[in-house]
Amino acid sequence: MVKKAVTLAVSVLALLALSWSPAAAITDGELDGDGHPYVGLMVAHDAQGNPLWRCSGTLLSATLFLTAGHCTESPAAHAEIWFDADVESGIPANGYPDKGDVGGTTYTHPSYDPDAFYRFDLGVVVLSKPMKMSAYGSLPKQDVLDAMASRRGAQDVTFTAVGYGLQESFPDQASFLANNQRVRMVAHPHLLQINTGFTGDYSILLSNNANTGGTCFGDSGGPNFIGNSSVVGGVTSFGINGNCAGTGGVYRVDRADDLTWLQSAFGSHLR
């Protein structure tokens, strides 16, 4: 995903060697089905229409799709988005990766730095036409996650992680391609770290194991809903090892700079 204008498989394999790498998809989870129909799969395109990489994200309204900043960064200029629970089964009839259910223009947090992507890892897609649904994801209240600091590690401090893509890490390209299913999955990781020296005040670490599930390489930007709600506490952002085990990094959406940017730049799409 960080590598520009290369195939997704090559990108992901290259990322396995990095200590802080863009991450996503769901491990040890279950099929989401119709549980979160407002969570979609996006493919970023450059200005010439060439597919770049894929990510997940959440519709906050009929016209605004929330994802990670490294999903919308340059050279991305446009995104195509699918909302089927199983995008894989419709290929090539559904137009993947060139034509989704809807397309739109990509925007990235103004303070985003690709060399330290995890600091302001937030992006949106403004859709070219409304995507009407009966429900949407919602933004959190400012600093709402801070109240969890005294409870980190508790089994009841859970999130609902949703995303498409790689269900586990594989050591070679052939295995990656064989298991790279574009299916919406869900898991329920619990909070491990918040407001620590490692996470700073901009990210959290969630569990990633056979009991709770977690996130993996394949497509970042998917939501981590607070508990079983539809409130997006953060977007899947990074991994800290190459085998998608132990922890998953999430960029917080409840900080003032994020909420101010979303409201000031895209408030008309949130009403």
C-alpha positions as CSV (number, residue, x, y, z in Angstrom):
1,M,0.0,0.0,0.0
2,V,2.9,2.4,0.7
3,K,4.6,1.3,-2.5
4,K,3.2,3.4,-5.4
5,A,1.9,2.0,-8.7
6,V,2.7,-1.6,-8.0
7,T,0.4,-4.6,-7.7
8,L,-1.3,-5.2,-4.4
9,A,0.4,-8.6,-3.9
10,V,3.9,-7.1,-4.3
11,S,3.0,-4.2,-2.1
12,V,1.9,-6.4,0.8
13,L,4.8,-8.8,0.6
14,A,7.2,-5.8,0.7
15,L,5.4,-4.4,3.8
16,L,5.9,-7.6,5.7
17,A,9.5,-6.6,6.3
18,L,8.6,-3.3,7.9
19,S,8.1,-2.8,11.7
20,W,5.3,-0.2,11.3
21,S,3.4,-1.1,8.2
22,P,-0.1,-0.2,6.9
23,A,-2.4,-3.1,7.7
24,A,-5.9,-4.4,7.6
25,A,-8.4,-7.2,6.8
26,I,-9.6,-9.6,9.5
27,T,-8.0,-12.6,11.1
28,D,-9.7,-15.2,13.2
29,G,-13.0,-13.5,12.6
30,E,-16.3,-14.5,10.9
31,L,-18.2,-13.6,7.8
32,D,-20.0,-10.3,8.4
33,G,-22.8,-10.9,5.9
34,D,-25.4,-8.1,6.3
35,G,-24.0,-7.0,9.7
36,H,-22.3,-3.8,8.4
37,P,-23.6,-3.0,4.9
38,Y,-22.2,0.5,5.2
39,V,-18.6,-0.8,5.3
40,G,-17.2,-1.1,1.8
41,L,-14.2,-2.1,-0.2
42,M,-12.4,0.7,-2.1
43,V,-9.8,0.6,-4.8
44,A,-7.7,3.8,-5.2
45,H,-7.0,5.0,-8.7
46,D,-4.4,7.5,-10.0
47,A,-5.4,10.5,-12.2
48,Q,-5.1,8.3,-15.3
49,G,-7.5,5.8,-13.9
50,N,-4.9,3.1,-13.1
51,P,-5.8,0.9,-10.0
52,L,-3.2,1.4,-7.2
53,W,-4.3,-0.4,-4.0
54,R,-7.3,-1.5,-2.1
55,C,-8.7,-0.6,1.4
56,S,-11.8,-0.7,3.5
57,G,-13.9,2.1,4.9
58,T,-17.2,3.3,6.3
59,L,-20.0,5.3,4.9
60,L,-20.7,8.2,7.4
61,S,-23.5,9.5,5.1
62,A,-24.8,8.9,1.6
63,T,-21.9,10.9,0.2
64,L,-18.9,10.6,2.6
65,F,-16.7,7.5,3.0
66,L,-14.2,7.4,5.9
67,T,-10.9,5.5,5.5
68,A,-7.2,5.7,6.3
69,G,-4.9,8.5,5.1
70,H,-2.5,6.1,3.5
71,C,-5.4,4.8,1.4
72,T,-6.1,8.2,-0.1
73,E,-2.5,9.6,-0.3
74,S,-0.9,10.6,-3.6
75,P,-0.9,9.4,-6.3
76,A,-4.5,8.4,-5.5
77,A,-7.0,10.9,-7.0
78,H,-10.1,8.8,-7.2
79,A,-11.6,5.7,-5.6
80,E,-14.1,3.1,-6.7
81,I,-16.1,1.4,-3.9
82,W,-18.1,-1.8,-3.5
83,F,-20.5,-2.7,-0.7
84,D,-21.3,-6.3,-1.4
85,A,-20.5,-8.6,1.5
86,D,-18.7,-10.9,-1.0
87,V,-17.1,-8.8,-3.7
88,E,-14.9,-11.8,-4.6
89,S,-17.8,-13.9,-6.0
90,G,-18.8,-11.2,-8.4
91,I,-15.4,-10.7,-10.1
92,P,-15.2,-9.9,-13.0
93,A,-19.0,-9.2,-13.4
94,N,-19.0,-6.5,-10.8
95,G,-16.3,-4.5,-12.5
96,Y,-13.5,-5.0,-9.9
97,P,-11.1,-3.2,-9.8
98,D,-12.2,-0.6,-12.3
99,K,-15.9,0.1,-11.6
100,G,-17.6,-0.1,-8.2
101,D,-21.1,0.6,-6.9
102,V,-20.0,4.2,-6.7
103,G,-16.9,6.3,-7.2
104,G,-15.6,9.5,-5.7
105,T,-12.7,11.9,-5.1
106,T,-10.1,11.2,-2.4
107,Y,-8.9,13.6,0.3
108,T,-6.3,13.1,3.0
109,H,-5.8,14.8,6.4
110,P,-3.9,18.0,5.8
111,S,-1.2,17.1,8.3
112,Y,-0.6,13.6,6.9
113,D,3.0,12.7,6.2
114,P,3.7,9.5,4.3
115,D,7.0,9.1,6.1
116,A,5.1,8.9,9.4
117,F,1.7,7.9,8.1
118,Y,0.4,6.7,11.5
119,R,0.4,10.2,13.0
120,F,-2.5,11.6,10.9
121,D,-3.7,8.5,9.2
122,L,-7.1,9.6,8.1
123,G,-8.7,10.1,4.7
124,V,-12.1,10.3,3.0
125,V,-13.8,9.8,-0.3
126,V,-16.5,12.2,-1.4
127,L,-18.9,10.2,-3.5
128,S,-19.9,11.4,-7.0
129,K,-23.5,10.3,-6.3
130,P,-25.4,9.4,-3.1
131,M,-25.3,5.8,-1.8
132,K,-28.6,5.5,0.0
133,M,-28.7,3.1,3.0
134,S,-31.0,2.6,6.0
135,A,-28.1,3.3,8.4
136,Y,-24.5,4.6,8.4
137,G,-21.5,4.7,10.6
138,S,-21.1,7.7,12.9
139,L,-18.2,9.8,14.3
140,P,-17.3,9.6,18.0
141,K,-17.5,12.4,20.5
142,Q,-14.2,14.2,21.1
143,D,-11.7,12.3,23.3
144,V,-14.3,9.6,24.1
145,L,-11.7,6.9,24.1
146,D,-9.7,8.5,26.9
147,A,-12.2,7.0,29.4
148,M,-10.9,3.6,28.5
149,A,-7.3,4.2,29.6
150,S,-8.0,2.9,33.1
151,R,-9.6,-0.2,31.8
152,R,-7.2,-1.3,29.1
153,G,-6.7,-5.0,28.9
154,A,-10.1,-5.7,30.4
155,Q,-12.1,-8.2,28.4
156,D,-15.2,-5.9,28.3
157,V,-13.3,-3.1,26.5
158,T,-14.0,-4.4,23.0
159,F,-14.2,-3.1,19.5
160,T,-15.8,-4.4,16.4
161,A,-13.3,-4.5,13.6
162,V,-14.7,-4.9,10.0
163,G,-12.8,-5.2,6.8
164,Y,-12.1,-7.0,3.5
165,G,-9.1,-9.0,2.4
166,L,-6.3,-11.1,3.8
167,Q,-7.4,-13.4,6.6
168,E,-3.9,-14.3,7.6
169,S,-0.3,-13.6,6.6
170,F,1.5,-15.8,4.1
171,P,5.2,-16.1,3.4
172,D,5.1,-16.2,-0.4
173,Q,3.2,-14.5,-3.2
174,A,1.5,-17.6,-4.5
175,S,0.0,-18.3,-1.1
176,F,-1.0,-14.7,-0.7
177,L,-2.9,-14.6,-4.0
178,A,-4.6,-17.9,-3.3
179,N,-6.0,-16.7,0.0
180,N,-6.6,-13.1,-0.9
181,Q,-10.4,-13.1,-0.7
182,R,-12.4,-9.9,-1.0
183,V,-15.0,-10.8,1.6
184,R,-16.3,-8.6,4.4
185,M,-15.3,-10.1,7.8
186,V,-15.8,-9.0,11.4
187,A,-13.9,-9.6,14.6
188,H,-14.1,-8.3,18.2
189,P,-10.6,-7.4,19.5
190,H,-10.1,-5.8,22.9
191,L,-8.1,-2.8,24.0
192,L,-4.4,-3.4,25.0
193,Q,-2.8,0.1,24.9
194,I,-4.0,3.6,24.9
195,N,-2.2,6.9,25.7
196,T,1.1,5.1,26.2
197,G,4.6,6.1,25.1
198,F,4.2,3.6,22.2
199,T,0.7,4.6,21.0
200,G,1.0,8.4,21.7
201,D,-2.4,10.1,22.0
202,Y,-3.3,9.4,18.3
203,S,-3.5,5.6,18.2
204,I,-4.5,2.5,20.1
205,L,-3.4,-1.1,20.1
206,L,-6.0,-3.9,20.0
207,S,-5.6,-7.6,20.5
208,N,-5.1,-10.0,17.6
209,N,-5.4,-13.7,18.5
210,A,-7.5,-16.8,17.9
211,N,-9.9,-15.8,20.7
212,T,-10.7,-12.2,19.7
213,G,-9.6,-12.0,16.1
214,G,-7.9,-8.9,14.8
215,T,-6.5,-7.3,11.6
216,C,-3.9,-8.2,9.0
217,F,-2.2,-7.1,5.8
218,G,-4.3,-6.6,2.7
219,D,-6.5,-3.5,3.0
220,S,-6.4,-0.8,5.6
221,G,-8.9,1.9,6.6
222,G,-11.6,-0.4,7.9
223,P,-13.6,0.8,11.0
224,N,-13.1,-0.3,14.6
225,F,-16.5,0.4,16.1
226,I,-16.7,1.1,19.8
227,G,-18.2,-2.0,21.4
228,N,-21.1,-3.2,19.3
229,S,-22.1,0.3,18.2
230,S,-21.9,2.0,14.9
231,V,-19.5,4.6,16.3
232,V,-16.1,4.6,14.5
233,G,-13.6,4.8,17.3
234,G,-10.7,4.5,14.8
235,V,-9.6,3.2,11.5
236,T,-7.3,0.2,11.0
237,S,-3.9,1.7,10.4
238,F,-0.7,-0.3,11.1
239,G,0.8,-3.6,12.1
240,I,4.0,-4.1,14.1
241,N,5.0,-7.5,12.9
242,G,5.0,-9.6,9.7
243,N,2.7,-12.4,10.8
244,C,-0.4,-10.5,11.8
245,A,-0.3,-11.7,15.4
246,G,-0.5,-10.2,18.9
247,T,-1.7,-6.7,18.2
248,G,-3.3,-4.4,15.6
249,G,-2.8,-0.6,15.4
250,V,-5.7,1.7,15.0
251,Y,-5.7,5.4,14.3
252,R,-8.0,7.3,16.6
253,V,-10.8,9.4,15.1
254,D,-11.9,11.0,18.4
255,R,-9.2,13.7,18.5
256,A,-10.0,17.4,18.0
257,D,-7.9,17.8,14.9
258,D,-9.6,14.9,13.1
259,L,-13.1,15.9,14.0
260,T,-12.4,19.6,13.2
261,W,-11.0,18.7,9.8
262,L,-14.0,16.4,9.0
263,Q,-16.6,18.9,10.1
264,S,-15.0,22.0,8.6
265,A,-14.1,20.4,5.2
266,F,-17.0,18.0,4.8
267,G,-19.7,19.1,7.2
268,S,-22.2,19.5,4.4
269,H,-21.8,15.8,3.7
270,L,-22.4,14.9,7.3
271,R,-25.7,16.6,7.8
